[in-house]
Amino acid sequence: MLETLITSALLAVVGIYCVVVKKNLIKKVIGLAIFTNSIHLLLISIGFREGGIAPIITQANLVGFAARAVDPLPQALVLTSIVIQLSVTALALSIAILAFRHLNTLNTDKMNKLSG
């Protein structure tokens, strides 16, 4: 559990670093995707339970079900977030393509100088 939290924190730092420091738009989009995936990893690790069972009630697992079942809410949130991340990434990449066609560069510093 601790390893997963450390990994999630390191991925978040790498993602934020890419978004803030890198000048290339494609690298910024990749950093945003890395950051979002670190949040997904964090949410999944929050819902983890050692020795947990699937959150499906049957006759065999009625006794103590709530104490042993894995929380399905983080899994549902991550599935929804993955779809949203895919849409945001596709939109960001399409904006980067349009910016490159219009300005002939993906460097944000050069884009600022070209726009005035």
Biopython code that builds the backbone (N, CA, C, O; Angstrom):
import numpy as np
from Bio.PDB.StructureBuilder import StructureBuilder

atoms = [
    (1, "MET", "N", (0.821, -1.194, 0.000)),
    (1, "MET", "CA", (0.000, 0.000, 0.000)),
    (1, "MET", "C", (0.870, 1.265, 0.000)),
    (1, "MET", "O", (0.617, 2.204, -0.754)),
    (2, "LEU", "N", (1.882, 1.272, 0.846)),
    (2, "LEU", "CA", (2.760, 2.432, 0.922)),
    (2, "LEU", "C", (3.528, 2.638, -0.378)),
    (2, "LEU", "O", (3.749, 3.771, -0.806)),
    (3, "GLU", "N", (3.934, 1.529, -1.005)),
    (3, "GLU", "CA", (4.663, 1.630, -2.272)),
    (3, "GLU", "C", (3.798, 2.273, -3.350)),
    (3, "GLU", "O", (4.286, 3.063, -4.159)),
    (4, "THR", "N", (2.529, 1.934, -3.354)),
    (4, "THR", "CA", (1.605, 2.497, -4.340)),
    (4, "THR", "C", (1.429, 3.997, -4.123)),
    (4, "THR", "O", (1.381, 4.764, -5.085)),
    (5, "LEU", "N", (1.333, 4.412, -2.874)),
    (5, "LEU", "CA", (1.183, 5.836, -2.583)),
    (5, "LEU", "C", (2.441, 6.614, -2.967)),
    (5, "LEU", "O", (2.350, 7.726, -3.488)),
    (6, "ILE", "N", (3.610, 6.033, -2.712)),
    (6, "ILE", "CA", (4.861, 6.687, -3.095)),
    (6, "ILE", "C", (4.977, 6.785, -4.610)),
    (6, "ILE", "O", (5.386, 7.814, -5.146)),
    (7, "THR", "N", (4.611, 5.703, -5.297)),
    (7, "THR", "CA", (4.638, 5.709, -6.761)),
    (7, "THR", "C", (3.683, 6.760, -7.314)),
    (7, "THR", "O", (4.016, 7.478, -8.256)),
    (8, "SER", "N", (2.504, 6.843, -6.728)),
    (8, "SER", "CA", (1.532, 7.838, -7.171)),
    (8, "SER", "C", (2.058, 9.254, -6.956)),
    (8, "SER", "O", (1.879, 10.120, -7.812)),
    (9, "ALA", "N", (2.700, 9.490, -5.829)),
    (9, "ALA", "CA", (3.248, 10.821, -5.552)),
    (9, "ALA", "C", (4.385, 11.163, -6.521)),
    (9, "ALA", "O", (4.477, 12.293, -7.000)),
    (10, "LEU", "N", (5.244, 10.190, -6.804)),
    (10, "LEU", "CA", (6.337, 10.440, -7.745)),
    (10, "LEU", "C", (5.817, 10.719, -9.156)),
    (10, "LEU", "O", (6.322, 11.605, -9.844)),
    (11, "LEU", "N", (4.817, 9.964, -9.578)),
    (11, "LEU", "CA", (4.221, 10.219, -10.893)),
    (11, "LEU", "C", (3.570, 11.598, -10.943)),
    (11, "LEU", "O", (3.647, 12.288, -11.960)),
    (12, "ALA", "N", (2.933, 11.997, -9.854)),
    (12, "ALA", "CA", (2.314, 13.321, -9.809)),
    (12, "ALA", "C", (3.368, 14.416, -9.933)),
    (12, "ALA", "O", (3.159, 15.407, -10.633)),
    (13, "VAL", "N", (4.493, 14.238, -9.258)),
    (13, "VAL", "CA", (5.574, 15.232, -9.336)),
    (13, "VAL", "C", (6.128, 15.305, -10.756)),
    (13, "VAL", "O", (6.367, 16.396, -11.275)),
    (14, "VAL", "N", (6.335, 14.145, -11.388)),
    (14, "VAL", "CA", (6.840, 14.125, -12.766)),
    (14, "VAL", "C", (5.844, 14.804, -13.704)),
    (14, "VAL", "O", (6.240, 15.578, -14.575)),
    (15, "GLY", "N", (4.559, 14.519, -13.531)),
    (15, "GLY", "CA", (3.541, 15.131, -14.378)),
    (15, "GLY", "C", (3.476, 16.636, -14.215)),
    (15, "GLY", "O", (3.399, 17.367, -15.203)),
    (16, "ILE", "N", (3.507, 17.103, -12.982)),
    (16, "ILE", "CA", (3.475, 18.548, -12.739)),
    (16, "ILE", "C", (4.736, 19.210, -13.285)),
    (16, "ILE", "O", (4.673, 20.305, -13.843)),
    (17, "TYR", "N", (5.883, 18.546, -13.124)),
    (17, "TYR", "CA", (7.136, 19.076, -13.663)),
    (17, "TYR", "C", (7.021, 19.262, -15.178)),
    (17, "TYR", "O", (7.407, 20.303, -15.710)),
    (18, "CYS", "N", (6.493, 18.261, -15.862)),
    (18, "CYS", "CA", (6.364, 18.354, -17.329)),
    (18, "CYS", "C", (5.436, 19.491, -17.736)),
    (18, "CYS", "O", (5.725, 20.221, -18.684)),
    (19, "VAL", "N", (4.336, 19.642, -17.032)),
    (19, "VAL", "CA", (3.376, 20.682, -17.391)),
    (19, "VAL", "C", (3.950, 22.075, -17.129)),
    (19, "VAL", "O", (3.727, 22.994, -17.917)),
    (20, "VAL", "N", (4.679, 22.235, -16.040)),
    (20, "VAL", "CA", (5.158, 23.564, -15.648)),
    (20, "VAL", "C", (6.451, 23.946, -16.358)),
    (20, "VAL", "O", (6.584, 25.082, -16.814)),
    (21, "VAL", "N", (7.409, 23.024, -16.462)),
    (21, "VAL", "CA", (8.749, 23.379, -16.921)),
    (21, "VAL", "C", (8.923, 23.225, -18.431)),
    (21, "VAL", "O", (9.548, 24.075, -19.066)),
    (22, "LYS", "N", (8.393, 22.177, -19.004)),
    (22, "LYS", "CA", (8.621, 21.901, -20.421)),
    (22, "LYS", "C", (7.955, 22.965, -21.288)),
    (22, "LYS", "O", (6.903, 23.497, -20.934)),
    (23, "LYS", "N", (8.576, 23.271, -22.426)),
    (23, "LYS", "CA", (8.075, 24.308, -23.331)),
    (23, "LYS", "C", (7.314, 23.740, -24.524)),
    (23, "LYS", "O", (6.558, 24.462, -25.174)),
    (24, "ASN", "N", (7.503, 22.465, -24.815)),
    (24, "ASN", "CA", (6.847, 21.831, -25.952)),
    (24, "ASN", "C", (5.421, 21.430, -25.562)),
    (24, "ASN", "O", (5.206, 20.823, -24.513)),
    (25, "LEU", "N", (4.449, 21.774, -26.417)),
    (25, "LEU", "CA", (3.047, 21.478, -26.105)),
    (25, "LEU", "C", (2.782, 19.976, -25.984)),
    (25, "LEU", "O", (2.001, 19.560, -25.129)),
    (26, "ILE", "N", (3.411, 19.167, -26.815)),
    (26, "ILE", "CA", (3.202, 17.724, -26.752)),
    (26, "ILE", "C", (3.704, 17.182, -25.417)),
    (26, "ILE", "O", (3.060, 16.324, -24.813)),
    (27, "LYS", "N", (4.844, 17.674, -24.958)),
    (27, "LYS", "CA", (5.378, 17.239, -23.660)),
    (27, "LYS", "C", (4.469, 17.684, -22.522)),
    (27, "LYS", "O", (4.331, 16.973, -21.526)),
    (28, "LYS", "N", (3.854, 18.843, -22.658)),
    (28, "LYS", "CA", (2.904, 19.294, -21.641)),
    (28, "LYS", "C", (1.673, 18.385, -21.596)),
    (28, "LYS", "O", (1.165, 18.084, -20.516)),
    (29, "VAL", "N", (1.196, 17.952, -22.754)),
    (29, "VAL", "CA", (0.045, 17.046, -22.799)),
    (29, "VAL", "C", (0.412, 15.696, -22.190)),
    (29, "VAL", "O", (-0.386, 15.102, -21.464)),
    (30, "ILE", "N", (1.610, 15.214, -22.483)),
    (30, "ILE", "CA", (2.070, 13.952, -21.890)),
    (30, "ILE", "C", (2.184, 14.099, -20.375)),
    (30, "ILE", "O", (1.803, 13.187, -19.641)),
    (31, "GLY", "N", (2.696, 15.218, -19.898)),
    (31, "GLY", "CA", (2.783, 15.458, -18.457)),
    (31, "GLY", "C", (1.414, 15.492, -17.800)),
    (31, "GLY", "O", (1.238, 14.990, -16.690)),
    (32, "LEU", "N", (0.443, 16.086, -18.488)),
    (32, "LEU", "CA", (-0.922, 16.098, -17.968)),
    (32, "LEU", "C", (-1.489, 14.682, -17.874)),
    (32, "LEU", "O", (-2.178, 14.347, -16.910)),
    (33, "ALA", "N", (-1.201, 13.860, -18.869)),
    (33, "ALA", "CA", (-1.657, 12.466, -18.841)),
    (33, "ALA", "C", (-0.983, 11.690, -17.712)),
    (33, "ALA", "O", (-1.634, 10.884, -17.047)),
    (34, "ILE", "N", (0.304, 11.920, -17.489)),
    (34, "ILE", "CA", (1.015, 11.245, -16.396)),
    (34, "ILE", "C", (0.427, 11.666, -15.052)),
    (34, "ILE", "O", (0.226, 10.831, -14.169)),
    (35, "PHE", "N", (0.154, 12.949, -14.898)),
    (35, "PHE", "CA", (-0.437, 13.427, -13.641)),
    (35, "PHE", "C", (-1.811, 12.799, -13.408)),
    (35, "PHE", "O", (-2.120, 12.376, -12.294)),
    (36, "THR", "N", (-2.620, 12.739, -14.436)),
    (36, "THR", "CA", (-3.947, 12.151, -14.295)),
    (36, "THR", "C", (-3.854, 10.668, -13.955)),
    (36, "THR", "O", (-4.637, 10.167, -13.148)),
    (37, "ASN", "N", (-2.911, 9.967, -14.560)),
    (37, "ASN", "CA", (-2.743, 8.550, -14.244)),
    (37, "ASN", "C", (-2.259, 8.348, -12.814)),
    (37, "ASN", "O", (-2.581, 7.336, -12.192)),
    (38, "SER", "N", (-1.494, 9.291, -12.287)),
    (38, "SER", "CA", (-1.091, 9.174, -10.881)),
    (38, "SER", "C", (-2.295, 9.308, -9.950)),
    (38, "SER", "O", (-2.365, 8.643, -8.917)),
    (39, "ILE", "N", (-3.227, 10.159, -10.319)),
    (39, "ILE", "CA", (-4.453, 10.296, -9.526)),
    (39, "ILE", "C", (-5.280, 9.015, -9.618)),
    (39, "ILE", "O", (-5.875, 8.585, -8.630)),
    (40, "HIS", "N", (-5.318, 8.407, -10.805)),
    (40, "HIS", "CA", (-6.031, 7.132, -10.957)),
    (40, "HIS", "C", (-5.424, 6.069, -10.049)),
    (40, "HIS", "O", (-6.144, 5.337, -9.370)),
    (41, "LEU", "N", (-4.105, 5.991, -10.041)),
    (41, "LEU", "CA", (-3.419, 5.025, -9.189)),
    (41, "LEU", "C", (-3.724, 5.280, -7.717)),
    (41, "LEU", "O", (-3.928, 4.336, -6.953)),
    (42, "LEU", "N", (-3.758, 6.546, -7.314)),
    (42, "LEU", "CA", (-4.079, 6.889, -5.935)),
    (42, "LEU", "C", (-5.499, 6.459, -5.577)),
    (42, "LEU", "O", (-5.721, 5.881, -4.514)),
    (43, "LEU", "N", (-6.453, 6.735, -6.450)),
    (43, "LEU", "CA", (-7.842, 6.364, -6.160)),
    (43, "LEU", "C", (-8.029, 4.853, -6.076)),
    (43, "LEU", "O", (-8.757, 4.363, -5.213)),
    (44, "ILE", "N", (-7.378, 4.118, -6.963)),
    (44, "ILE", "CA", (-7.487, 2.659, -6.915)),
    (44, "ILE", "C", (-6.851, 2.130, -5.641)),
    (44, "ILE", "O", (-7.383, 1.205, -5.028)),
    (45, "SER", "N", (-5.721, 2.699, -5.231)),
    (45, "SER", "CA", (-5.075, 2.220, -4.006)),
    (45, "SER", "C", (-5.889, 2.551, -2.760)),
    (45, "SER", "O", (-5.814, 1.832, -1.764)),
    (46, "ILE", "N", (-6.664, 3.626, -2.806)),
    (46, "ILE", "CA", (-7.528, 3.954, -1.671)),
    (46, "ILE", "C", (-8.602, 2.879, -1.495)),
    (46, "ILE", "O", (-8.948, 2.524, -0.368)),
    (47, "GLY", "N", (-9.123, 2.367, -2.596)),
    (47, "GLY", "CA", (-10.168, 1.359, -2.523)),
    (47, "GLY", "C", (-9.665, -0.050, -2.260)),
    (47, "GLY", "O", (-10.470, -0.972, -2.129)),
    (48, "PHE", "N", (-8.344, -0.241, -2.178)),
    (48, "PHE", "CA", (-7.771, -1.572, -1.974)),
    (48, "PHE", "C", (-7.988, -2.039, -0.541)),
    (48, "PHE", "O", (-7.885, -1.262, 0.408)),
    (49, "ARG", "N", (-8.287, -3.318, -0.407)),
    (49, "ARG", "CA", (-8.413, -3.937, 0.909)),
    (49, "ARG", "C", (-7.716, -5.288, 0.863)),
    (49, "ARG", "O", (-8.046, -6.135, 0.033)),
    (50, "GLU", "N", (-6.758, -5.485, 1.748)),
    (50, "GLU", "CA", (-6.006, -6.746, 1.808)),
    (50, "GLU", "C", (-6.963, -7.906, 2.075)),
    (50, "GLU", "O", (-7.717, -7.889, 3.047)),
    (51, "GLY", "N", (-6.924, -8.902, 1.208)),
    (51, "GLY", "CA", (-7.804, -10.071, 1.358)),
    (51, "GLY", "C", (-9.257, -9.767, 1.051)),
    (51, "GLY", "O", (-10.147, -10.528, 1.430)),
    (52, "GLY", "N", (-9.502, -8.661, 0.366)),
    (52, "GLY", "CA", (-10.866, -8.265, 0.059)),
    (52, "GLY", "C", (-11.514, -9.163, -0.986)),
    (52, "GLY", "O", (-10.839, -9.836, -1.765)),
    (53, "ILE", "N", (-12.829, -9.152, -0.977)),
    (53, "ILE", "CA", (-13.594, -9.930, -1.954)),
    (53, "ILE", "C", (-14.319, -8.974, -2.892)),
    (53, "ILE", "O", (-14.455, -7.784, -2.608)),
    (54, "ALA", "N", (-14.777, -9.511, -4.000)),
    (54, "ALA", "CA", (-15.526, -8.688, -4.958)),
    (54, "ALA", "C", (-16.814, -8.192, -4.297)),
    (54, "ALA", "O", (-17.433, -8.923, -3.524)),
    (55, "PRO", "N", (-17.219, -6.960, -4.595)),
    (55, "PRO", "CA", (-18.408, -6.400, -3.943)),
    (55, "PRO", "C", (-19.712, -6.923, -4.552)),
    (55, "PRO", "O", (-20.566, -6.146, -4.978)),
    (56, "ILE", "N", (-19.851, -8.243, -4.585)),
    (56, "ILE", "CA", (-21.056, -8.890, -5.103)),
    (56, "ILE", "C", (-21.618, -9.767, -3.995)),
    (56, "ILE", "O", (-20.942, -10.679, -3.518)),
    (57, "ILE", "N", (-22.836, -9.498, -3.590)),
    (57, "ILE", "CA", (-23.447, -10.250, -2.492)),
    (57, "ILE", "C", (-23.989, -11.572, -3.012)),
    (57, "ILE", "O", (-24.758, -11.621, -3.972)),
    (58, "THR", "N", (-23.563, -12.643, -2.348)),
    (58, "THR", "CA", (-24.082, -13.984, -2.630)),
    (58, "THR", "C", (-24.464, -14.629, -1.303)),
    (58, "THR", "O", (-24.203, -14.071, -0.237)),
    (59, "GLN", "N", (-25.079, -15.796, -1.370)),
    (59, "GLN", "CA", (-25.450, -16.512, -0.143)),
    (59, "GLN", "C", (-24.212, -16.932, 0.641)),
    (59, "GLN", "O", (-24.253, -17.007, 1.869)),
    (60, "ALA", "N", (-23.127, -17.201, -0.046)),
    (60, "ALA", "CA", (-21.915, -17.698, 0.613)),
    (60, "ALA", "C", (-21.189, -16.611, 1.404)),
    (60, "ALA", "O", (-20.473, -16.929, 2.353)),
    (61, "ASN", "N", (-21.350, -15.349, 1.043)),
    (61, "ASN", "CA", (-20.573, -14.306, 1.721)),
    (61, "ASN", "C", (-21.434, -13.275, 2.443)),
    (61, "ASN", "O", (-21.009, -12.131, 2.602)),
    (62, "LEU", "N", (-22.630, -13.649, 2.881)),
    (62, "LEU", "CA", (-23.501, -12.700, 3.573)),
    (62, "LEU", "C", (-22.943, -12.261, 4.918)),
    (62, "LEU", "O", (-23.077, -11.095, 5.289)),
    (63, "VAL", "N", (-22.326, -13.168, 5.648)),
    (63, "VAL", "CA", (-21.829, -12.848, 6.981)),
    (63, "VAL", "C", (-20.537, -12.033, 6.867)),
    (63, "VAL", "O", (-19.559, -12.494, 6.279)),
    (64, "GLY", "N", (-20.537, -10.849, 7.419)),
    (64, "GLY", "CA", (-19.362, -9.995, 7.408)),
    (64, "GLY", "C", (-19.009, -9.445, 6.039)),
    (64, "GLY", "O", (-17.846, -9.142, 5.771)),
    (65, "PHE", "N", (-19.993, -9.316, 5.179)),
    (65, "PHE", "CA", (-19.738, -8.860, 3.804)),
    (65, "PHE", "C", (-19.125, -7.470, 3.790)),
    (65, "PHE", "O", (-18.154, -7.236, 3.071)),
    (66, "ALA", "N", (-19.672, -6.538, 4.574)),
    (66, "ALA", "CA", (-19.203, -5.149, 4.546)),
    (66, "ALA", "C", (-17.764, -5.031, 5.029)),
    (66, "ALA", "O", (-17.043, -4.130, 4.598)),
    (67, "ALA", "N", (-17.338, -5.913, 5.907)),
    (67, "ALA", "CA", (-15.972, -5.849, 6.432)),
    (67, "ALA", "C", (-14.958, -6.426, 5.454)),
    (67, "ALA", "O", (-13.774, -6.093, 5.526)),
    (68, "ARG", "N", (-15.403, -7.288, 4.538)),
    (68, "ARG", "CA", (-14.459, -7.943, 3.632)),
    (68, "ARG", "C", (-14.521, -7.420, 2.203)),
    (68, "ARG", "O", (-13.573, -7.622, 1.445)),
    (69, "ALA", "N", (-15.582, -6.769, 1.819)),
    (69, "ALA", "CA", (-15.758, -6.360, 0.418)),
    (69, "ALA", "C", (-14.887, -5.151, 0.086)),
    (69, "ALA", "O", (-14.675, -4.269, 0.918)),
    (70, "VAL", "N", (-14.395, -5.135, -1.133)),
    (70, "VAL", "CA", (-13.617, -4.012, -1.646)),
    (70, "VAL", "C", (-14.593, -2.900, -2.032)),
    (70, "VAL", "O", (-15.683, -3.166, -2.538)),
    (71, "ASP", "N", (-14.190, -1.659, -1.787)),
    (71, "ASP", "CA", (-15.048, -0.516, -2.108)),
    (71, "ASP", "C", (-15.090, -0.312, -3.628)),
    (71, "ASP", "O", (-14.044, -0.062, -4.227)),
    (72, "PRO", "N", (-16.260, -0.408, -4.272)),
    (72, "PRO", "CA", (-16.331, -0.259, -5.724)),
    (72, "PRO", "C", (-16.385, 1.193, -6.201)),
    (72, "PRO", "O", (-16.229, 1.448, -7.396)),
    (73, "LEU", "N", (-16.600, 2.135, -5.308)),
    (73, "LEU", "CA", (-16.742, 3.528, -5.719)),
    (73, "LEU", "C", (-15.471, 4.094, -6.358)),
    (73, "LEU", "O", (-15.577, 4.738, -7.401)),
    (74, "PRO", "N", (-14.271, 3.889, -5.789)),
    (74, "PRO", "CA", (-13.076, 4.397, -6.472)),
    (74, "PRO", "C", (-12.882, 3.793, -7.859)),
    (74, "PRO", "O", (-12.406, 4.473, -8.768)),
    (75, "GLN", "N", (-13.241, 2.538, -8.028)),
    (75, "GLN", "CA", (-13.113, 1.903, -9.341)),
    (75, "GLN", "C", (-14.035, 2.569, -10.351)),
    (75, "GLN", "O", (-13.638, 2.809, -11.492)),
    (76, "ALA", "N", (-15.261, 2.868, -9.940)),
    (76, "ALA", "CA", (-16.204, 3.538, -10.835)),
    (76, "ALA", "C", (-15.734, 4.950, -11.167)),
    (76, "ALA", "O", (-15.861, 5.400, -12.305)),
    (77, "LEU", "N", (-15.189, 5.646, -10.168)),
    (77, "LEU", "CA", (-14.682, 7.000, -10.410)),
    (77, "LEU", "C", (-13.505, 6.981, -11.380)),
    (77, "LEU", "O", (-13.399, 7.851, -12.244)),
    (78, "VAL", "N", (-12.626, 5.998, -11.241)),
    (78, "VAL", "CA", (-11.469, 5.911, -12.130)),
    (78, "VAL", "C", (-11.905, 5.580, -13.552)),
    (78, "VAL", "O", (-11.368, 6.143, -14.506)),
    (79, "LEU", "N", (-12.860, 4.683, -13.707)),
    (79, "LEU", "CA", (-13.355, 4.377, -15.055)),
    (79, "LEU", "C", (-13.928, 5.616, -15.727)),
    (79, "LEU", "O", (-13.685, 5.854, -16.910)),
    (80, "THR", "N", (-14.682, 6.396, -14.982)),
    (80, "THR", "CA", (-15.236, 7.631, -15.526)),
    (80, "THR", "C", (-14.123, 8.626, -15.845)),
    (80, "THR", "O", (-14.158, 9.296, -16.877)),
    (81, "SER", "N", (-13.147, 8.717, -14.962)),
    (81, "SER", "CA", (-12.043, 9.649, -15.165)),
    (81, "SER", "C", (-11.176, 9.264, -16.360)),
    (81, "SER", "O", (-10.641, 10.139, -17.041)),
    (82, "ILE", "N", (-11.033, 7.975, -16.621)),
    (82, "ILE", "CA", (-10.259, 7.537, -17.780)),
    (82, "ILE", "C", (-10.911, 8.013, -19.071)),
    (82, "ILE", "O", (-10.222, 8.452, -19.992)),
    (83, "VAL", "N", (-12.225, 7.928, -19.140)),
    (83, "VAL", "CA", (-12.943, 8.398, -20.327)),
    (83, "VAL", "C", (-12.771, 9.911, -20.480)),
    (83, "VAL", "O", (-12.556, 10.405, -21.586)),
    (84, "ILE", "N", (-12.865, 10.631, -19.383)),
    (84, "ILE", "CA", (-12.688, 12.079, -19.427)),
    (84, "ILE", "C", (-11.259, 12.422, -19.824)),
    (84, "ILE", "O", (-11.042, 13.338, -20.616)),
    (85, "GLN", "N", (-10.274, 11.690, -19.279)),
    (85, "GLN", "CA", (-8.871, 11.937, -19.628)),
    (85, "GLN", "C", (-8.629, 11.711, -21.114)),
    (85, "GLN", "O", (-7.910, 12.483, -21.747)),
    (86, "LEU", "N", (-9.210, 10.680, -21.667)),
    (86, "LEU", "CA", (-9.050, 10.412, -23.090)),
    (86, "LEU", "C", (-9.584, 11.573, -23.923)),
    (86, "LEU", "O", (-8.954, 11.985, -24.897)),
    (87, "SER", "N", (-10.732, 12.093, -23.543)),
    (87, "SER", "CA", (-11.324, 13.214, -24.274)),
    (87, "SER", "C", (-10.470, 14.478, -24.145)),
    (87, "SER", "O", (-10.249, 15.183, -25.129)),
    (88, "VAL", "N", (-9.998, 14.759, -22.949)),
    (88, "VAL", "CA", (-9.170, 15.950, -22.729)),
    (88, "VAL", "C", (-7.856, 15.833, -23.490)),
    (88, "VAL", "O", (-7.396, 16.810, -24.081)),
    (89, "THR", "N", (-7.246, 14.653, -23.482)),
    (89, "THR", "CA", (-5.992, 14.451, -24.198)),
    (89, "THR", "C", (-6.179, 14.614, -25.701)),
    (89, "THR", "O", (-5.357, 15.241, -26.370)),
    (90, "ALA", "N", (-7.260, 14.050, -26.229)),
    (90, "ALA", "CA", (-7.535, 14.199, -27.657)),
    (90, "ALA", "C", (-7.762, 15.659, -28.023)),
    (90, "ALA", "O", (-7.275, 16.120, -29.055)),
    (91, "LEU", "N", (-8.489, 16.386, -27.199)),
    (91, "LEU", "CA", (-8.727, 17.807, -27.456)),
    (91, "LEU", "C", (-7.428, 18.603, -27.372)),
    (91, "LEU", "O", (-7.175, 19.463, -28.216)),
    (92, "ALA", "N", (-6.606, 18.325, -26.365)),
    (92, "ALA", "CA", (-5.342, 19.051, -26.214)),
    (92, "ALA", "C", (-4.408, 18.773, -27.387)),
    (92, "ALA", "O", (-3.742, 19.685, -27.876)),
    (93, "LEU", "N", (-4.353, 17.532, -27.840)),
    (93, "LEU", "CA", (-3.504, 17.216, -28.988)),
    (93, "LEU", "C", (-4.023, 17.864, -30.271)),
    (93, "LEU", "O", (-3.234, 18.301, -31.109)),
    (94, "SER", "N", (-5.338, 17.928, -30.425)),
    (94, "SER", "CA", (-5.880, 18.587, -31.624)),
    (94, "SER", "C", (-5.603, 20.095, -31.588)),
    (94, "SER", "O", (-5.349, 20.704, -32.628)),
    (95, "ILE", "N", (-5.651, 20.686, -30.412)),
    (95, "ILE", "CA", (-5.300, 22.104, -30.287)),
    (95, "ILE", "C", (-3.820, 22.315, -30.587)),
    (95, "ILE", "O", (-3.448, 23.308, -31.213)),
    (96, "ALA", "N", (-2.965, 21.377, -30.139)),
    (96, "ALA", "CA", (-1.534, 21.468, -30.433)),
    (96, "ALA", "C", (-1.279, 21.363, -31.940)),
    (96, "ALA", "O", (-0.427, 22.071, -32.477)),
    (97, "ILE", "N", (-2.009, 20.487, -32.614)),
    (97, "ILE", "CA", (-1.861, 20.352, -34.068)),
    (97, "ILE", "C", (-2.280, 21.643, -34.769)),
    (97, "ILE", "O", (-1.593, 22.110, -35.677)),
    (98, "LEU", "N", (-3.402, 22.215, -34.349)),
    (98, "LEU", "CA", (-3.852, 23.472, -34.946)),
    (98, "LEU", "C", (-2.863, 24.609, -34.672)),
    (98, "LEU", "O", (-2.606, 25.436, -35.547)),
    (99, "ALA", "N", (-2.316, 24.647, -33.468)),
    (99, "ALA", "CA", (-1.325, 25.679, -33.146)),
    (99, "ALA", "C", (-0.079, 25.511, -34.004)),
    (99, "ALA", "O", (0.494, 26.501, -34.457)),
    (100, "PHE", "N", (0.350, 24.272, -34.234)),
    (100, "PHE", "CA", (1.530, 24.040, -35.065)),
    (100, "PHE", "C", (1.263, 24.444, -36.513)),
    (100, "PHE", "O", (2.130, 25.024, -37.167)),
    (101, "ARG", "N", (0.076, 24.140, -37.009)),
    (101, "ARG", "CA", (-0.259, 24.523, -38.391)),
    (101, "ARG", "C", (-0.308, 26.044, -38.548)),
    (101, "ARG", "O", (0.084, 26.587, -39.580)),
    (102, "HIS", "N", (-0.790, 26.708, -37.523)),
    (102, "HIS", "CA", (-0.946, 28.162, -37.611)),
    (102, "HIS", "C", (0.366, 28.903, -37.330)),
    (102, "HIS", "O", (0.683, 29.881, -38.007)),
    (103, "LEU", "N", (1.129, 28.438, -36.329)),
    (103, "LEU", "CA", (2.314, 29.169, -35.885)),
    (103, "LEU", "C", (3.634, 28.504, -36.274)),
    (103, "LEU", "O", (4.696, 29.102, -36.103)),
    (104, "ASN", "N", (3.585, 27.277, -36.795)),
    (104, "ASN", "CA", (4.768, 26.517, -37.208)),
    (104, "ASN", "C", (5.745, 26.248, -36.064)),
    (104, "ASN", "O", (6.947, 26.128, -36.302)),
    (105, "THR", "N", (5.259, 26.153, -34.851)),
    (105, "THR", "CA", (6.085, 25.812, -33.704)),
    (105, "THR", "C", (5.215, 25.201, -32.610)),
    (105, "THR", "O", (4.017, 25.472, -32.523)),
    (106, "LEU", "N", (5.840, 24.372, -31.781)),
    (106, "LEU", "CA", (5.166, 23.834, -30.602)),
    (106, "LEU", "C", (5.761, 24.405, -29.320)),
    (106, "LEU", "O", (5.321, 24.055, -28.225)),
    (107, "ASN", "N", (6.745, 25.272, -29.443)),
    (107, "ASN", "CA", (7.395, 25.895, -28.302)),
    (107, "ASN", "C", (6.514, 27.025, -27.784)),
    (107, "ASN", "O", (6.163, 27.933, -28.538)),
    (108, "THR", "N", (6.154, 26.976, -26.507)),
    (108, "THR", "CA", (5.241, 27.984, -25.961)),
    (108, "THR", "C", (5.884, 29.366, -25.873)),
    (108, "THR", "O", (5.198, 30.379, -26.009)),
    (109, "ASP", "N", (7.187, 29.411, -25.649)),
    (109, "ASP", "CA", (7.861, 30.726, -25.615)),
    (109, "ASP", "C", (7.799, 31.402, -26.980)),
    (109, "ASP", "O", (7.517, 32.596, -27.079)),
    (110, "LYS", "N", (8.061, 30.635, -28.022)),
    (110, "LYS", "CA", (7.999, 31.201, -29.368)),
    (110, "LYS", "C", (6.570, 31.581, -29.728)),
    (110, "LYS", "O", (6.353, 32.563, -30.437)),
    (111, "MET", "N", (5.592, 30.817, -29.249)),
    (111, "MET", "CA", (4.194, 31.154, -29.523)),
    (111, "MET", "C", (3.826, 32.490, -28.893)),
    (111, "MET", "O", (3.116, 33.295, -29.495)),
    (112, "ASN", "N", (4.317, 32.721, -27.671)),
    (112, "ASN", "CA", (4.040, 34.003, -27.012)),
    (112, "ASN", "C", (4.667, 35.172, -27.755)),
    (112, "ASN", "O", (4.063, 36.241, -27.841)),
    (113, "LYS", "N", (5.864, 34.986, -28.291)),
    (113, "LYS", "CA", (6.526, 36.061, -29.034)),
    (113, "LYS", "C", (5.833, 36.324, -30.373)),
    (113, "LYS", "O", (5.773, 37.464, -30.832)),
    (114, "LEU", "N", (5.304, 35.251, -31.003)),
    (114, "LEU", "CA", (4.630, 35.424, -32.294)),
    (114, "LEU", "C", (3.281, 36.119, -32.154)),
    (114, "LEU", "O", (2.870, 36.867, -33.041)),
    (115, "SER", "N", (2.599, 35.874, -31.049)),
    (115, "SER", "CA", (1.269, 36.447, -30.890)),
    (115, "SER", "C", (1.297, 37.916, -30.498)),
    (115, "SER", "O", (0.275, 38.597, -30.582)),
    (116, "GLY", "N", (2.429, 38.404, -30.080)),
    (116, "GLY", "CA", (2.538, 39.819, -29.799)),
    (116, "GLY", "C", (2.842, 40.029, -28.374)),
    (116, "GLY", "O", (2.974, 41.171, -27.933)),
]
sb = StructureBuilder()
sb.init_structure("model")
sb.init_model(0)
sb.init_chain("A")
sb.init_seg("    ")
for serial, (resi, resn, name, xyz) in enumerate(atoms, 1):
    if name == "N":
        sb.init_residue(resn, " ", resi, " ")
    sb.init_atom(name, np.array(xyz, "f"), 0.0, 1.0, " ", f" {name:<3s}", serial, name[0])
structure = sb.get_structure()
